[in-house]
Amino acid sequence: MPDTTAEKSPWYALVACDVFQEELEYLGARDPPWACIRYLEMGLHDDPDRLRRTVEGVIAELAADPAVTHIALAYGRCGNGLLGVRSDRCHLVLPQAHDCISVMLGGRSRHDAVLKENPGTYFYSPGWVREKRVPGPDRERHLRELYGERFGDDEEMMEELIDADREAFAHHNCAAYISIIDRPAAKRYCRDCAAHLGWAYRELEGDPTFLEDLVRGRWASPRFLVVPPGQRIGADSSGNLIAVP
């Protein structure tokens, strides 16, 4: 779990899903605006309760530094995995976004528009490609390793789960690569995945402004939620993130 510390007087710390690692390293390369950054593995999304516990644990560690007053979270709603997260001492800040795809596309409206145009779109990015978790030639191997650790020699259970995974992607027909930074190898991998699956391939120009505003402290509502100390991250009936007592 990388931990990068800037030589400056801290005022906010950043906790980020490592799906954003390439983009954040690019944005912070010359003058990192955060006091420190902690990357958490994207695999935590597979277990929302574990994601919640891990994020709260890291927040508690970072809040122990009295110079840190705010903790920014490079996460979206992420399947409700952050609901209930709180800090007793620091303000928490996060984007009003469905998930990392909304963040990389610049907001929920564009994310929704792409899916409205083609509901069969599956999104790729450098971080998702790095972990080989996306649909493509390496995903089944990844799942066999994962399920092998969980279920041992139960081959029948493993095959049922892999078949269910294939069915989960049966309605997809397009691999869409989101480009914020120049990563030719990741782009080629996405194109190869599309060919392997018999899907169309599409490139989408990413919008860095959401991430830029997050790391530069431009946290204006309604694009960002700022949760006061002692309150929790919640959600309303429309899916918007809110602060709750």
PyMOL commands that set and color helices and strands:
alter all, ss='L'
color gray80, all
select helices_A, chain A and resi 18-27+42-46+48-63+78-80+100-105+108-117+126-131+139-151+155-168+184-197+209-215
alter helices_A, ss='H'
color red, helices_A
select strands_A, chain A and resi 3-5+12-17+36-40+70-74+91-95+121-124+174-179+200-205+224-227+232-235+241-244
alter strands_A, ss='S'
color yellow, strands_A
deselect
rebuild
show_as cartoon
